[in-house]
């Protein structure tokens, strides 16, 4: 596959606008979370939607750039390394904060952790969605079969 196509894909304009759109959604999310109660009803749906949408986007990236297409970008220079380190730190910090909550609602943390390690933010958002769902669930810590 052409390395230019692998790195930038066929839709250059989309890849110029997508990061800006994602940043705007992220900033809006931050302000909504600040303004709303900490444990808003149905908040697990937002995490589940983020996981699903990012999984679809990642599937597209994997289909067009190969399953390991991200790796050459992280090895391409100091900024590629910096982004990789930032992703690892962000996922590690979020996972560390989520782990006690996941345990408290009876989630099986080893399979969820393996999912996070294999998929990054996809697994992390799915784990968060499940944890938030179980916290809001009347069945509490029993969590059902999918915990």
C-alpha positions in Angstrom: 0.0 0.0 0.0 1.2 3.5 -0.8 2.7 5.0 2.4 1.1 8.4 1.7 -2.3 6.7 1.4 -1.7 4.7 4.5 -0.8 7.8 6.5 -3.4 10.2 5.2 -6.1 8.0 3.6 -8.1 8.9 0.5 -10.2 11.6 2.2 -7.7 14.4 3.0 -10.3 17.0 3.9 -12.0 14.6 6.3 -8.7 14.1 8.1 -8.1 17.8 8.4 -11.6 18.4 9.8 -12.0 15.4 12.0 -9.5 16.4 14.7 -11.0 19.8 14.9 -14.5 18.4 15.2 -13.4 15.9 17.9 -11.7 18.7 19.9 -14.9 20.8 19.8 -17.0 17.8 21.0 -14.4 17.1 23.7 -14.5 20.7 25.0 -18.3 20.7 24.9 -18.3 17.4 26.8 -16.0 18.9 29.5 -18.3 21.9 30.0 -21.5 19.7 30.1 -19.9 17.5 32.7 -18.9 20.5 34.8 -22.4 21.9 34.7 -24.3 18.6 35.3 -24.5 16.5 38.5 -21.6 14.1 39.0 -23.7 11.0 38.6 -26.1 12.1 35.9 -28.7 9.4 34.9 -27.8 7.5 31.7 -24.2 8.8 31.6 -23.1 5.3 30.8 -24.7 5.7 27.4 -22.3 8.5 26.5 -19.3 6.3 27.3 -20.9 3.4 25.4 -21.5 5.6 22.4 -17.9 7.0 22.5 -16.6 3.4 22.6 -18.8 2.3 19.7 -18.1 5.3 17.5 -14.3 5.1 18.1 -14.4 1.4 17.4 -16.0 2.1 14.0 -13.5 4.8 13.3 -10.6 2.5 14.3 -12.0 -0.2 12.1 -12.0 2.2 9.2 -8.4 3.2 10.1 -7.4 -0.5 10.3 -9.1 -1.3 7.0 -7.5 1.6 5.1 -4.1 1.7 6.8 -3.6 -1.8 8.1 -4.0 -3.2 11.6 -0.7 -1.7 12.8 -0.8 1.4 10.7 -0.6 3.6 13.8 2.8 2.2 14.8 5.0 3.9 12.0 3.4 7.2 13.0 4.5 6.8 16.6 8.0 6.0 15.4 8.2 8.8 12.9 9.9 11.4 15.2 9.7 13.2 18.5 6.1 14.2 18.1 5.0 10.7 17.2 6.8 9.4 20.3 5.2 12.2 22.4 1.7 11.3 21.2 2.4 7.6 22.0 3.6 8.5 25.5 0.6 10.8 26.0 -1.8 8.1 25.0 -0.2 5.6 27.4 -0.2 8.1 30.3 -3.8 9.1 29.7 -5.1 5.5 29.4 -3.0 4.5 32.4 -4.3 7.3 34.6 -7.9 6.8 33.6 -7.7 3.1 34.1 -6.1 3.6 37.6 -9.0 5.9 38.6 -11.6 3.5 37.2 -10.2 0.3 38.7 -11.4 0.7 42.3 -14.9 1.7 41.0 -15.0 -1.4 38.7 -14.0 -3.7 41.5 -16.6 -2.1 43.8 -19.4 -3.1 41.4 -18.1 -6.6 40.9 -16.6 -6.3 37.5 -14.0 -8.9 36.4 -11.0 -6.5 36.1 -8.6 -8.9 34.4 -10.6 -9.5 31.2 -11.5 -5.8 31.1 -7.9 -4.8 31.6 -6.8 -7.1 28.7 -9.5 -5.5 26.6 -8.1 -2.0 27.5 -4.6 -3.1 26.7 -5.6 -4.6 23.3 -7.8 -1.7 22.2 -6.9 1.4 24.2 -9.6 4.0 24.5 -12.2 1.7 22.9 -11.9 -0.8 25.8 -11.5 2.0 28.4 -14.7 3.7 27.3 -16.5 0.3 27.2 -15.2 -0.5 30.7 -16.3 2.9 31.9 -19.8 2.5 30.3 -20.2 -0.9 32.0 -19.0 0.5 35.4 -21.4 3.5 35.2 -24.2 1.2 34.2 -23.6 -1.2 37.1 -23.4 1.8 39.5 -26.8 3.0 38.3 -28.3 -0.5 38.2 -30.8 -1.6 40.9 -29.1 -5.0 40.9 -26.0 -3.3 42.3 -22.9 -5.3 42.7 -24.3 -8.5 41.3 -23.9 -6.9 37.9 -25.3 -9.9 35.9 -23.2 -12.1 33.7 -21.3 -9.4 31.8 -19.6 -7.8 34.7 
